[in-house]
Amino acid sequence: MKKLIVLVTTIFLLQACDDGDITLESFNFDTVAVQNCTTNNLVFKIKSNELLLLNIPASSFINEETPDGSPRIVTVSSSNKIIYRIYSDNLSSSGICSILPPATPVVEKEWNASGGRIEIITDKLFATDGTTVTGYTHNIKLVNVNFSNSDNSFSFTEYIFGNYRTSL
């Protein structure tokens, strides 16, 4: 009888083990176009209810080509921010860019980047004639960036943010 009780207790304990609600956070905005606000320095990507936002100086996007192998570097800091948010519902660029944010959707979770850098490589954009410069493409890459909030964190060694275009 003792063996049966030990066996049942062991089985019960093994079934009752919990891995502790581990949630692996990450994001994937690969197929989403880069957008910007015309009234401030925000450059962002929206995917349904998710937002990946860069708040860096406009001077980071100088209309001048970067030399090969020498990207423009912006260090992530309290003034150069990268924020990842999950909202309660789908959002639009007008809600992100408005001076007074709308009441809905509501931010449900937010991760702020710490450490790392933003690398920007700038190339000229040409008209169909191949000689007239019409603007610039800024290829943005996040390097060694750690996102964290009070619940958890996740990191990227390299993440291609995408191409942000500026006109002359």
C-alpha positions, 0 to 999 in steps of 0.5 A: 500500500505504501508503494502505491501511495508513493507512486500516486504522490510522485505522479501527482507532483510531476503533473503539478510542476509548472514552468512559470508562465515564461513568455518569450517576447520579440517582434517581427516588422520585416514586411512593414513599411517605415513611416514618419511624423511630419511634426516631430522626430518619430520614425516608426513601423506599425503592424496591427496592434504593435508599434516599433518607434524610433525617437531620434534627432532629425539630424540623424537623417542628413541628406548626404551619402555615408561613405562605404562601410561607415554608417552614421551611429546614434547611441541608444540613450534617454534622449535617443529612444527605441520603444516597442509597444503592444496596444489594446487594438489596431492603431494608425499613424495619425494616432502616433503623430497626433499632439494629443494622443487618442484615448484608444487604443491603449498601450497594454505593454511597453518595452524601452531599449537600453544600450546598443546603437542605431546604424544609418547608411544613407544613399541617394535616390535617383529619378528615372533619368538616372542622374537627377537626385530626388531624395535619400534612402536611410537604411536603419539597423539596430545593433546590440539593443536590449528591450526591457520592462518590469516583467521581462526583456529580450535582445537583438544582436542585429535587427534591420529596421528598414529603409526610411526615405527623405526628399530634397 
